[in-house]
Each structure stands twice: as C-alpha cells, then as structure tokens.
Amino acid sequence: QAYTVKRCSWLRTLQIDVAANLIELYESTNIEVILVVLIQKLLRKIIRTSLDESVKEARALLHDLLMILIVQYDDYCKLAEFKQPNIHSRLDVAFSGCSQL
C-alpha cells in the first residue's frame, strides 16, 4: 500500500480598513501571523539552499540572516535610546504605545 503526503493550505480573508498612521497599523497587527509568515519564508529559503547547495551554505545563510536582524535591532534601539535627530530615532522599537504588540 502506497502512502502519499498531501499539503493543504487554509486561507482566510477579511476586509480591513487602511491605517491612517503607524499606531493604527501596529494595533491592527496579528503577531502570531506575522511570525509564522516570516519563519516559514526563512525556513523555506534555508531548506532550499541546503537542497540546492549544501548544509554548510544553509548554515552560513542562517547565521548571516540572524546577524543582520540582531545588528539592525540593536541600531534601532540605540537610535531610539539616545534620541538621534533623524527618522530612525522616531521609531518606537519597544512598541510602548501599542498594547497589542
């Protein structure tokens, strides 16, 4: 008896009003959905790299992506902390104004 694997995707659509500002955008986000989409995208890229090239190359890719994420987050935190006079310093990296996040 042969077994087969079947992939199913469940999609759910809903209508959302366009956000007037960043606070409304942050408040309307679903953290779990964003994390799942980002992690799936990352994992697919890493798996594809390991299949097409090598596990060593996939490991290097993962390391690079994590380092970029850490460095960018650290930069935004420093800019917000020291109140640098540029657009990045106005980012609320702690999301203190958004209870949803």
Number of C-alpha atoms within 10 A of each C-alpha: 3 3 5 6 5 5 5 6 5 4 5 5 5 4 5 7 8 8 12 8 8 12 13 13 13 17 15 15 12 11 11 9 10 11 11 11 11 12 12 12 11 15 14 12 15 20 15 14 17 16 12 11 11 14 15 11 15 20 15 13 17 16 12 12 12 12 12 12 12 11 11 12 13 13 14 17 18 15 19 20 12 9 12 12 10 10 9 16 18 13 14 16 16 11 13 9 11 15 8 12 13
